[in-house]
Amino acid sequence: MFGDQIRTTMGEQATLADALTGIPSAARLAELGMNEKSVSVFDFVPRYLRLTEAETTWLKTHDERGHRPYVEKV
């Protein structure tokens, strides 16, 4: 089991959660957010880690020097 490997490597420093802790829970999420400052959903801006498929395809046939890019960077 992976937990045994962690305990062998980390010894007393290892603290592992039980299996139920890893199951997503709306109640737990609400509990974690209870003391957080509220934010507007309109201020949310996603930060993508890679280009979309459409942008990748576009860039194969277009360079960005002579025109506006396919996807606007904000």
N, CA, C and O atoms as a Maestro MAE file, in Angstrom:
{
 s_m_m2io_version
 :::
 2.0.0
}

f_m_ct {
 s_m_title
 :::
 protein
 m_atom[296] {
  # First column is atom index #
  i_m_mmod_type
  r_m_x_coord
  r_m_y_coord
  r_m_z_coord
  i_m_residue_number
  s_m_chain_name
  s_m_pdb_residue_name
  s_m_pdb_atom_name
  i_m_atomic_number
  :::
  1 25 0.839 -1.175 0.000 1 A "MET " " N  " 7
  2 3 0.000 0.000 0.000 1 A "MET " " CA " 6
  3 2 0.887 1.242 0.000 1 A "MET " " C  " 6
  4 15 1.959 1.249 0.604 1 A "MET " " O  " 8
  5 25 0.430 2.291 -0.682 2 A "PHE " " N  " 7
  6 3 1.219 3.510 -0.803 2 A "PHE " " CA " 6
  7 2 1.421 4.182 0.556 2 A "PHE " " C  " 6
  8 15 2.477 4.760 0.812 2 A "PHE " " O  " 8
  9 25 0.419 4.108 1.417 3 A "GLY " " N  " 7
  10 3 0.532 4.690 2.760 3 A "GLY " " CA " 6
  11 2 1.678 4.081 3.545 3 A "GLY " " C  " 6
  12 15 2.358 4.779 4.296 3 A "GLY " " O  " 8
  13 25 1.900 2.775 3.377 4 A "ASP " " N  " 7
  14 3 3.007 2.113 4.070 4 A "ASP " " CA " 6
  15 2 4.348 2.644 3.590 4 A "ASP " " C  " 6
  16 15 5.270 2.811 4.388 4 A "ASP " " O  " 8
  17 25 4.465 2.907 2.309 5 A "GLN " " N  " 7
  18 3 5.703 3.471 1.762 5 A "GLN " " CA " 6
  19 2 5.959 4.864 2.317 5 A "GLN " " C  " 6
  20 15 7.096 5.219 2.628 5 A "GLN " " O  " 8
  21 25 4.903 5.645 2.439 6 A "ILE " " N  " 7
  22 3 5.051 6.990 2.990 6 A "ILE " " CA " 6
  23 2 5.492 6.914 4.449 6 A "ILE " " C  " 6
  24 15 6.392 7.641 4.869 6 A "ILE " " O  " 8
  25 25 4.859 6.035 5.216 7 A "ARG " " N  " 7
  26 3 5.234 5.889 6.625 7 A "ARG " " CA " 6
  27 2 6.679 5.405 6.774 7 A "ARG " " C  " 6
  28 15 7.389 5.832 7.684 7 A "ARG " " O  " 8
  29 25 7.111 4.516 5.882 8 A "THR " " N  " 7
  30 3 8.477 4.013 5.934 8 A "THR " " CA " 6
  31 2 9.471 5.143 5.666 8 A "THR " " C  " 6
  32 15 10.509 5.237 6.321 8 A "THR " " O  " 8
  33 25 9.145 5.989 4.708 9 A "THR " " N  " 7
  34 3 10.032 7.086 4.332 9 A "THR " " CA " 6
  35 2 9.982 8.234 5.332 9 A "THR " " C  " 6
  36 15 11.023 8.761 5.725 9 A "THR " " O  " 8
  37 25 8.783 8.622 5.745 10 A "MET " " N  " 7
  38 3 8.608 9.814 6.575 10 A "MET " " CA " 6
  39 2 8.605 9.541 8.077 10 A "MET " " C  " 6
  40 15 8.848 10.446 8.875 10 A "MET " " O  " 8
  41 25 8.331 8.298 8.459 11 A "GLY " " N  " 7
  42 3 8.304 7.957 9.877 11 A "GLY " " CA " 6
  43 2 7.201 8.694 10.615 11 A "GLY " " C  " 6
  44 15 6.057 8.729 10.162 11 A "GLY " " O  " 8
  45 25 7.545 9.281 11.754 12 A "GLU " " N  " 7
  46 3 6.577 9.978 12.602 12 A "GLU " " CA " 6
  47 2 6.046 11.263 11.963 12 A "GLU " " C  " 6
  48 15 5.010 11.772 12.390 12 A "GLU " " O  " 8
  49 25 6.725 11.791 10.963 13 A "GLN " " N  " 7
  50 3 6.282 13.022 10.308 13 A "GLN " " CA " 6
  51 2 5.066 12.785 9.412 13 A "GLN " " C  " 6
  52 15 4.368 13.736 9.060 13 A "GLN " " O  " 8
  53 25 4.807 11.550 9.044 14 A "ALA " " N  " 7
  54 3 3.706 11.238 8.131 14 A "ALA " " CA " 6
  55 2 2.371 11.275 8.867 14 A "ALA " " C  " 6
  56 15 2.204 10.640 9.908 14 A "ALA " " O  " 8
  57 25 1.430 12.022 8.316 15 A "THR " " N  " 7
  58 3 0.065 12.043 8.813 15 A "THR " " CA " 6
  59 2 -0.843 11.751 7.630 15 A "THR " " C  " 6
  60 15 -0.912 12.541 6.688 15 A "THR " " O  " 8
  61 25 -1.534 10.630 7.671 16 A "LEU " " N  " 7
  62 3 -2.381 10.223 6.554 16 A "LEU " " CA " 6
  63 2 -3.849 10.299 6.952 16 A "LEU " " C  " 6
  64 15 -4.229 9.919 8.059 16 A "LEU " " O  " 8
  65 25 -4.657 10.791 6.041 17 A "ALA " " N  " 7
  66 3 -6.095 10.864 6.273 17 A "ALA " " CA " 6
  67 2 -6.729 9.502 6.017 17 A "ALA " " C  " 6
  68 15 -6.183 8.673 5.288 17 A "ALA " " O  " 8
  69 25 -7.890 9.286 6.630 18 A "ASP " " N  " 7
  70 3 -8.597 8.025 6.384 18 A "ASP " " CA " 6
  71 2 -9.248 8.063 5.000 18 A "ASP " " C  " 6
  72 15 -9.280 9.115 4.362 18 A "ASP " " O  " 8
  73 25 -9.756 6.945 4.543 19 A "ALA " " N  " 7
  74 3 -10.304 6.825 3.188 19 A "ALA " " CA " 6
  75 2 -11.523 7.725 2.967 19 A "ALA " " C  " 6
  76 15 -11.721 8.223 1.858 19 A "ALA " " O  " 8
  77 25 -12.334 7.939 3.989 20 A "LEU " " N  " 7
  78 3 -13.537 8.755 3.836 20 A "LEU " " CA " 6
  79 2 -13.225 10.237 3.653 20 A "LEU " " C  " 6
  80 15 -14.021 10.964 3.058 20 A "LEU " " O  " 8
  81 25 -12.097 10.687 4.147 21 A "THR " " N  " 7
  82 3 -11.730 12.098 4.039 21 A "THR " " CA " 6
  83 2 -11.518 12.506 2.587 21 A "THR " " C  " 6
  84 15 -11.731 13.668 2.238 21 A "THR " " O  " 8
  85 25 -11.108 11.584 1.746 22 A "GLY " " N  " 7
  86 3 -10.838 11.895 0.350 22 A "GLY " " CA " 6
  87 2 -12.069 11.958 -0.533 22 A "GLY " " C  " 6
  88 15 -11.963 12.337 -1.699 22 A "GLY " " O  " 8
  89 25 -13.234 11.598 -0.012 23 A "ILE " " N  " 7
  90 3 -14.459 11.623 -0.802 23 A "ILE " " CA " 6
  91 2 -15.015 13.046 -0.811 23 A "ILE " " C  " 6
  92 15 -15.183 13.646 0.251 23 A "ILE " " O  " 8
  93 25 -15.304 13.598 -2.003 24 A "PRO " " N  " 7
  94 3 -15.839 14.966 -2.065 24 A "PRO " " CA " 6
  95 2 -17.145 15.096 -1.285 24 A "PRO " " C  " 6
  96 15 -17.982 14.194 -1.296 24 A "PRO " " O  " 8
  97 25 -17.305 16.228 -0.612 25 A "SER " " N  " 7
  98 3 -18.496 16.464 0.184 25 A "SER " " CA " 6
  99 2 -18.890 17.932 0.103 25 A "SER " " C  " 6
  100 15 -18.079 18.808 0.406 25 A "SER " " O  " 8
  101 25 -20.122 18.210 -0.301 26 A "ALA " " N  " 7
  102 3 -20.612 19.580 -0.370 26 A "ALA " " CA " 6
  103 2 -20.641 20.205 1.020 26 A "ALA " " C  " 6
  104 15 -20.348 21.391 1.173 26 A "ALA " " O  " 8
  105 25 -20.987 19.429 2.019 27 A "ALA " " N  " 7
  106 3 -21.035 19.945 3.386 27 A "ALA " " CA " 6
  107 2 -19.636 20.370 3.845 27 A "ALA " " C  " 6
  108 15 -19.486 21.411 4.485 27 A "ALA " " O  " 8
  109 25 -18.627 19.580 3.526 28 A "ARG " " N  " 7
  110 3 -17.250 19.921 3.912 28 A "ARG " " CA " 6
  111 2 -16.780 21.166 3.167 28 A "ARG " " C  " 6
  112 15 -16.099 22.012 3.746 28 A "ARG " " O  " 8
  113 25 -17.131 21.284 1.901 29 A "LEU " " N  " 7
  114 3 -16.771 22.463 1.122 29 A "LEU " " CA " 6
  115 2 -17.405 23.709 1.723 29 A "LEU " " C  " 6
  116 15 -16.753 24.746 1.841 29 A "LEU " " O  " 8
  117 25 -18.675 23.610 2.103 30 A "ALA " " N  " 7
  118 3 -19.360 24.738 2.729 30 A "ALA " " CA " 6
  119 2 -18.691 25.108 4.052 30 A "ALA " " C  " 6
  120 15 -18.537 26.287 4.370 30 A "ALA " " O  " 8
  121 25 -18.299 24.100 4.814 31 A "GLU " " N  " 7
  122 3 -17.622 24.341 6.092 31 A "GLU " " CA " 6
  123 2 -16.294 25.071 5.879 31 A "GLU " " C  " 6
  124 15 -15.958 25.991 6.624 31 A "GLU " " O  " 8
  125 25 -15.556 24.660 4.872 32 A "LEU " " N  " 7
  126 3 -14.269 25.305 4.588 32 A "LEU " " CA " 6
  127 2 -14.445 26.755 4.134 32 A "LEU " " C  " 6
  128 15 -13.610 27.608 4.432 32 A "LEU " " O  " 8
  129 25 -15.533 27.028 3.415 33 A "GLY " " N  " 7
  130 3 -15.753 28.369 2.897 33 A "GLY " " CA " 6
  131 2 -16.495 29.297 3.842 33 A "GLY " " C  " 6
  132 15 -16.632 30.488 3.561 33 A "GLY " " O  " 8
  133 25 -16.976 28.767 4.962 34 A "MET " " N  " 7
  134 3 -17.797 29.551 5.871 34 A "MET " " CA " 6
  135 2 -17.093 30.822 6.369 34 A "MET " " C  " 6
  136 15 -17.732 31.863 6.520 34 A "MET " " O  " 8
  137 25 -15.820 30.741 6.618 35 A "ASN " " N  " 7
  138 3 -15.088 31.883 7.171 35 A "ASN " " CA " 6
  139 2 -14.307 32.664 6.120 35 A "ASN " " C  " 6
  140 15 -13.543 33.570 6.454 35 A "ASN " " O  " 8
  141 25 -14.499 32.313 4.855 36 A "GLU " " N  " 7
  142 3 -13.798 33.008 3.782 36 A "GLU " " CA " 6
  143 2 -14.568 34.260 3.352 36 A "GLU " " C  " 6
  144 15 -15.788 34.331 3.494 36 A "GLU " " O  " 8
  145 25 -13.847 35.231 2.831 37 A "LYS " " N  " 7
  146 3 -14.459 36.455 2.326 37 A "LYS " " CA " 6
  147 2 -15.222 36.135 1.038 37 A "LYS " " C  " 6
  148 15 -14.733 35.392 0.187 37 A "LYS " " O  " 8
  149 25 -16.419 36.699 0.904 38 A "SER " " N  " 7
  150 3 -17.220 36.493 -0.305 38 A "SER " " CA " 6
  151 2 -16.595 37.225 -1.487 38 A "SER " " C  " 6
  152 15 -16.026 38.305 -1.329 38 A "SER " " O  " 8
  153 25 -16.704 36.633 -2.665 39 A "VAL " " N  " 7
  154 3 -16.220 37.269 -3.888 39 A "VAL " " CA " 6
  155 2 -17.314 37.181 -4.942 39 A "VAL " " C  " 6
  156 15 -18.171 36.300 -4.888 39 A "VAL " " O  " 8
  157 25 -17.278 38.091 -5.889 40 A "SER " " N  " 7
  158 3 -18.256 38.095 -6.967 40 A "SER " " CA " 6
  159 2 -17.859 37.065 -8.021 40 A "SER " " C  " 6
  160 15 -16.684 36.951 -8.369 40 A "SER " " O  " 8
  161 25 -18.828 36.322 -8.524 41 A "VAL " " N  " 7
  162 3 -18.538 35.358 -9.579 41 A "VAL " " CA " 6
  163 2 -18.105 36.071 -10.863 41 A "VAL " " C  " 6
  164 15 -17.461 35.469 -11.721 41 A "VAL " " O  " 8
  165 25 -18.460 37.354 -10.993 42 A "PHE " " N  " 7
  166 3 -18.102 38.114 -12.186 42 A "PHE " " CA " 6
  167 2 -16.632 38.536 -12.176 42 A "PHE " " C  " 6
  168 15 -16.104 38.950 -13.208 42 A "PHE " " O  " 8
  169 25 -15.965 38.435 -11.026 43 A "ASP " " N  " 7
  170 3 -14.544 38.766 -10.929 43 A "ASP " " CA " 6
  171 2 -13.654 37.561 -11.213 43 A "ASP " " C  " 6
  172 15 -12.435 37.696 -11.311 43 A "ASP " " O  " 8
  173 25 -14.260 36.391 -11.346 44 A "PHE " " N  " 7
  174 3 -13.495 35.169 -11.588 44 A "PHE " " CA " 6
  175 2 -12.948 35.151 -13.010 44 A "PHE " " C  " 6
  176 15 -13.696 35.332 -13.972 44 A "PHE " " O  " 8
  177 25 -11.652 34.935 -13.139 45 A "VAL " " N  " 7
  178 3 -11.009 34.824 -14.443 45 A "VAL " " CA " 6
  179 2 -10.219 33.510 -14.449 45 A "VAL " " C  " 6
  180 15 -9.281 33.348 -13.668 45 A "VAL " " O  " 8
  181 25 -10.595 32.577 -15.323 46 A "PRO " " N  " 7
  182 3 -9.854 31.308 -15.354 46 A "PRO " " CA " 6
  183 2 -8.422 31.502 -15.830 46 A "PRO " " C  " 6
  184 15 -8.150 32.381 -16.648 46 A "PRO " " O  " 8
  185 25 -7.516 30.693 -15.327 47 A "ARG " " N  " 7
  186 3 -6.112 30.742 -15.733 47 A "ARG " " CA " 6
  187 2 -5.796 29.368 -16.339 47 A "ARG " " C  " 6
  188 15 -5.530 28.400 -15.628 47 A "ARG " " O  " 8
  189 25 -5.835 29.317 -17.661 48 A "TYR " " N  " 7
  190 3 -5.645 28.049 -18.364 48 A "TYR " " CA " 6
  191 2 -4.164 27.696 -18.447 48 A "TYR " " C  " 6
  192 15 -3.322 28.572 -18.643 48 A "TYR " " O  " 8
  193 25 -3.855 26.430 -18.300 49 A "LEU " " N  " 7
  194 3 -2.476 25.974 -18.301 49 A "LEU " " CA " 6
  195 2 -1.962 25.627 -19.695 49 A "LEU " " C  " 6
  196 15 -0.756 25.491 -19.897 49 A "LEU " " O  " 8
  197 25 -2.866 25.486 -20.644 50 A "ARG " " N  " 7
  198 3 -2.450 25.195 -22.013 50 A "ARG " " CA " 6
  199 2 -3.426 25.832 -22.993 50 A "ARG " " C  " 6
  200 15 -4.516 26.255 -22.608 50 A "ARG " " O  " 8
  201 25 -3.032 25.899 -24.251 51 A "LEU " " N  " 7
  202 3 -3.877 26.483 -25.281 51 A "LEU " " CA " 6
  203 2 -5.069 25.574 -25.566 51 A "LEU " " C  " 6
  204 15 -4.989 24.357 -25.401 51 A "LEU " " O  " 8
  205 25 -6.175 26.180 -25.997 52 A "THR " " N  " 7
  206 3 -7.324 25.378 -26.403 52 A "THR " " CA " 6
  207 2 -7.003 24.683 -27.722 52 A "THR " " C  " 6
  208 15 -6.074 25.082 -28.425 52 A "THR " " O  " 8
  209 25 -7.762 23.654 -28.058 53 A "GLU " " N  " 7
  210 3 -7.551 22.962 -29.326 53 A "GLU " " CA " 6
  211 2 -7.780 23.902 -30.503 53 A "GLU " " C  " 6
  212 15 -7.050 23.853 -31.492 53 A "GLU " " O  " 8
  213 25 -8.806 24.769 -30.394 54 A "ALA " " N  " 7
  214 3 -9.096 25.721 -31.471 54 A "ALA " " CA " 6
  215 2 -7.926 26.681 -31.672 54 A "ALA " " C  " 6
  216 15 -7.564 26.983 -32.810 54 A "ALA " " O  " 8
  217 25 -7.333 27.161 -30.585 55 A "GLU " " N  " 7
  218 3 -6.208 28.087 -30.705 55 A "GLU " " CA " 6
  219 2 -4.977 27.382 -31.273 55 A "GLU " " C  " 6
  220 15 -4.257 27.964 -32.086 55 A "GLU " " O  " 8
  221 25 -4.728 26.159 -30.865 56 A "THR " " N  " 7
  222 3 -3.602 25.397 -31.391 56 A "THR " " CA " 6
  223 2 -3.742 25.186 -32.892 56 A "THR " " C  " 6
  224 15 -2.777 25.345 -33.639 56 A "THR " " O  " 8
  225 25 -4.947 24.827 -33.333 57 A "THR " " N  " 7
  226 3 -5.211 24.624 -34.756 57 A "THR " " CA " 6
  227 2 -5.041 25.928 -35.527 57 A "THR " " C  " 6
  228 15 -4.445 25.940 -36.603 57 A "THR " " O  " 8
  229 25 -5.558 27.017 -34.987 58 A "TRP " " N  " 7
  230 3 -5.451 28.338 -35.625 58 A "TRP " " CA " 6
  231 2 -3.978 28.726 -35.806 58 A "TRP " " C  " 6
  232 15 -3.585 29.204 -36.871 58 A "TRP " " O  " 8
  233 25 -3.172 28.521 -34.768 59 A "LEU " " N  " 7
  234 3 -1.770 28.945 -34.816 59 A "LEU " " CA " 6
  235 2 -0.943 28.123 -35.804 59 A "LEU " " C  " 6
  236 15 0.126 28.567 -36.225 59 A "LEU " " O  " 8
  237 25 -1.416 26.937 -36.182 60 A "LYS " " N  " 7
  238 3 -0.699 26.133 -37.170 60 A "LYS " " CA " 6
  239 2 -0.702 26.801 -38.540 60 A "LYS " " C  " 6
  240 15 0.232 26.617 -39.321 60 A "LYS " " O  " 8
  241 25 -1.746 27.576 -38.837 61 A "THR " " N  " 7
  242 3 -1.855 28.203 -40.160 61 A "THR " " CA " 6
  243 2 -1.772 29.721 -40.122 61 A "THR " " C  " 6
  244 15 -1.809 30.355 -41.176 61 A "THR " " O  " 8
  245 25 -1.659 30.323 -38.944 62 A "HIS " " N  " 7
  246 3 -1.594 31.771 -38.825 62 A "HIS " " CA " 6
  247 2 -0.488 32.154 -37.852 62 A "HIS " " C  " 6
  248 15 -0.359 31.552 -36.785 62 A "HIS " " O  " 8
  249 25 0.295 33.138 -38.212 63 A "ASP " " N  " 7
  250 3 1.215 33.673 -37.217 63 A "ASP " " CA " 6
  251 2 0.571 34.936 -36.651 63 A "ASP " " C  " 6
  252 15 -0.319 35.512 -37.277 63 A "ASP " " O  " 8
  253 25 1.008 35.363 -35.485 64 A "GLU " " N  " 7
  254 3 0.359 36.478 -34.812 64 A "GLU " " CA " 6
  255 2 0.957 37.833 -35.185 64 A "GLU " " C  " 6
  256 15 0.577 38.843 -34.592 64 A "GLU " " O  " 8
  257 25 1.865 37.888 -36.131 65 A "ARG " " N  " 7
  258 3 2.520 39.158 -36.455 65 A "ARG " " CA " 6
  259 2 1.647 40.085 -37.285 65 A "ARG " " C  " 6
  260 15 1.703 41.299 -37.091 65 A "ARG " " O  " 8
  261 25 0.842 39.557 -38.206 66 A "GLY " " N  " 7
  262 3 0.125 40.418 -39.121 66 A "GLY " " CA " 6
  263 2 -1.333 40.652 -38.812 66 A "GLY " " C  " 6
  264 15 -2.012 41.334 -39.579 66 A "GLY " " O  " 8
  265 25 -1.846 40.109 -37.714 67 A "HIS " " N  " 7
  266 3 -3.261 40.258 -37.380 67 A "HIS " " CA " 6
  267 2 -3.484 40.025 -35.901 67 A "HIS " " C  " 6
  268 15 -2.572 39.633 -35.173 67 A "HIS " " O  " 8
  269 25 -4.696 40.269 -35.473 68 A "ARG " " N  " 7
  270 3 -5.025 40.016 -34.078 68 A "ARG " " CA " 6
  271 2 -5.058 38.514 -33.814 68 A "ARG " " C  " 6
  272 15 -5.448 37.749 -34.696 68 A "ARG " " O  " 8
  273 25 -4.661 38.078 -32.633 69 A "PRO " " N  " 7
  274 3 -4.701 36.651 -32.308 69 A "PRO " " CA " 6
  275 2 -6.140 36.121 -32.276 69 A "PRO " " C  " 6
  276 15 -7.094 36.877 -32.096 69 A "PRO " " O  " 8
  277 25 -6.264 34.843 -32.449 70 A "TYR " " N  " 7
  278 3 -7.570 34.162 -32.460 70 A "TYR " " CA " 6
  279 2 -8.262 34.293 -31.103 70 A "TYR " " C  " 6
  280 15 -9.468 34.529 -31.037 70 A "TYR " " O  " 8
  281 25 -7.498 34.138 -30.029 71 A "VAL " " N  " 7
  282 3 -8.040 34.205 -28.673 71 A "VAL " " CA " 6
  283 2 -7.493 35.450 -27.995 71 A "VAL " " C  " 6
  284 15 -6.285 35.684 -27.991 71 A "VAL " " O  " 8
  285 25 -8.386 36.249 -27.421 72 A "GLU " " N  " 7
  286 3 -7.962 37.461 -26.742 72 A "GLU " " CA " 6
  287 2 -7.370 37.115 -25.393 72 A "GLU " " C  " 6
  288 15 -7.982 36.389 -24.610 72 A "GLU " " O  " 8
  289 25 -6.195 37.623 -25.119 73 A "LYS " " N  " 7
  290 3 -5.545 37.417 -23.810 73 A "LYS " " CA " 6
  291 2 -5.953 38.556 -22.907 73 A "LYS " " C  " 6
  292 15 -5.829 39.725 -23.272 73 A "LYS " " O  " 8
  293 25 -6.444 38.214 -21.718 74 A "VAL " " N  " 7
  294 3 -6.850 39.261 -20.764 74 A "VAL " " CA " 6
  295 2 -5.998 39.192 -19.519 74 A "VAL " " C  " 6
  296 15 -6.185 39.989 -18.599 74 A "VAL " " O  " 8
  :::
 }
 m_bond[295] {
  # First column is bond index #
  i_m_from
  i_m_to
  i_m_order
  :::
  1 1 2 1
  2 2 3 1
  3 3 4 2
  4 3 5 1
  5 5 6 1
  6 6 7 1
  7 7 8 2
  8 7 9 1
  9 9 10 1
  10 10 11 1
  11 11 12 2
  12 11 13 1
  13 13 14 1
  14 14 15 1
  15 15 16 2
  16 15 17 1
  17 17 18 1
  18 18 19 1
  19 19 20 2
  20 19 21 1
  21 21 22 1
  22 22 23 1
  23 23 24 2
  24 23 25 1
  25 25 26 1
  26 26 27 1
  27 27 28 2
  28 27 29 1
  29 29 30 1
  30 30 31 1
  31 31 32 2
  32 31 33 1
  33 33 34 1
  34 34 35 1
  35 35 36 2
  36 35 37 1
  37 37 38 1
  38 38 39 1
  39 39 40 2
  40 39 41 1
  41 41 42 1
  42 42 43 1
  43 43 44 2
  44 43 45 1
  45 45 46 1
  46 46 47 1
  47 47 48 2
  48 47 49 1
  49 49 50 1
  50 50 51 1
  51 51 52 2
  52 51 53 1
  53 53 54 1
  54 54 55 1
  55 55 56 2
  56 55 57 1
  57 57 58 1
  58 58 59 1
  59 59 60 2
  60 59 61 1
  61 61 62 1
  62 62 63 1
  63 63 64 2
  64 63 65 1
  65 65 66 1
  66 66 67 1
  67 67 68 2
  68 67 69 1
  69 69 70 1
  70 70 71 1
  71 71 72 2
  72 71 73 1
  73 73 74 1
  74 74 75 1
  75 75 76 2
  76 75 77 1
  77 77 78 1
  78 78 79 1
  79 79 80 2
  80 79 81 1
  81 81 82 1
  82 82 83 1
  83 83 84 2
  84 83 85 1
  85 85 86 1
  86 86 87 1
  87 87 88 2
  88 87 89 1
  89 89 90 1
  90 90 91 1
  91 91 92 2
  92 91 93 1
  93 93 94 1
  94 94 95 1
  95 95 96 2
  96 95 97 1
  97 97 98 1
  98 98 99 1
  99 99 100 2
  100 99 101 1
  101 101 102 1
  102 102 103 1
  103 103 104 2
  104 103 105 1
  105 105 106 1
  106 106 107 1
  107 107 108 2
  108 107 109 1
  109 109 110 1
  110 110 111 1
  111 111 112 2
  112 111 113 1
  113 113 114 1
  114 114 115 1
  115 115 116 2
  116 115 117 1
  117 117 118 1
  118 118 119 1
  119 119 120 2
  120 119 121 1
  121 121 122 1
  122 122 123 1
  123 123 124 2
  124 123 125 1
  125 125 126 1
  126 126 127 1
  127 127 128 2
  128 127 129 1
  129 129 130 1
  130 130 131 1
  131 131 132 2
  132 131 133 1
  133 133 134 1
  134 134 135 1
  135 135 136 2
  136 135 137 1
  137 137 138 1
  138 138 139 1
  139 139 140 2
  140 139 141 1
  141 141 142 1
  142 142 143 1
  143 143 144 2
  144 143 145 1
  145 145 146 1
  146 146 147 1
  147 147 148 2
  148 147 149 1
  149 149 150 1
  150 150 151 1
  151 151 152 2
  152 151 153 1
  153 153 154 1
  154 154 155 1
  155 155 156 2
  156 155 157 1
  157 157 158 1
  158 158 159 1
  159 159 160 2
  160 159 161 1
  161 161 162 1
  162 162 163 1
  163 163 164 2
  164 163 165 1
  165 165 166 1
  166 166 167 1
  167 167 168 2
  168 167 169 1
  169 169 170 1
  170 170 171 1
  171 171 172 2
  172 171 173 1
  173 173 174 1
  174 174 175 1
  175 175 176 2
  176 175 177 1
  177 177 178 1
  178 178 179 1
  179 179 180 2
  180 179 181 1
  181 181 182 1
  182 182 183 1
  183 183 184 2
  184 183 185 1
  185 185 186 1
  186 186 187 1
  187 187 188 2
  188 187 189 1
  189 189 190 1
  190 190 191 1
  191 191 192 2
  192 191 193 1
  193 193 194 1
  194 194 195 1
  195 195 196 2
  196 195 197 1
  197 197 198 1
  198 198 199 1
  199 199 200 2
  200 199 201 1
  201 201 202 1
  202 202 203 1
  203 203 204 2
  204 203 205 1
  205 205 206 1
  206 206 207 1
  207 207 208 2
  208 207 209 1
  209 209 210 1
  210 210 211 1
  211 211 212 2
  212 211 213 1
  213 213 214 1
  214 214 215 1
  215 215 216 2
  216 215 217 1
  217 217 218 1
  218 218 219 1
  219 219 220 2
  220 219 221 1
  221 221 222 1
  222 222 223 1
  223 223 224 2
  224 223 225 1
  225 225 226 1
  226 226 227 1
  227 227 228 2
  228 227 229 1
  229 229 230 1
  230 230 231 1
  231 231 232 2
  232 231 233 1
  233 233 234 1
  234 234 235 1
  235 235 236 2
  236 235 237 1
  237 237 238 1
  238 238 239 1
  239 239 240 2
  240 239 241 1
  241 241 242 1
  242 242 243 1
  243 243 244 2
  244 243 245 1
  245 245 246 1
  246 246 247 1
  247 247 248 2
  248 247 249 1
  249 249 250 1
  250 250 251 1
  251 251 252 2
  252 251 253 1
  253 253 254 1
  254 254 255 1
  255 255 256 2
  256 255 257 1
  257 257 258 1
  258 258 259 1
  259 259 260 2
  260 259 261 1
  261 261 262 1
  262 262 263 1
  263 263 264 2
  264 263 265 1
  265 265 266 1
  266 266 267 1
  267 267 268 2
  268 267 269 1
  269 269 270 1
  270 270 271 1
  271 271 272 2
  272 271 273 1
  273 273 274 1
  274 274 275 1
  275 275 276 2
  276 275 277 1
  277 277 278 1
  278 278 279 1
  279 279 280 2
  280 279 281 1
  281 281 282 1
  282 282 283 1
  283 283 284 2
  284 283 285 1
  285 285 286 1
  286 286 287 1
  287 287 288 2
  288 287 289 1
  289 289 290 1
  290 290 291 1
  291 291 292 2
  292 291 293 1
  293 293 294 1
  294 294 295 1
  295 295 296 2
  :::
 }
}
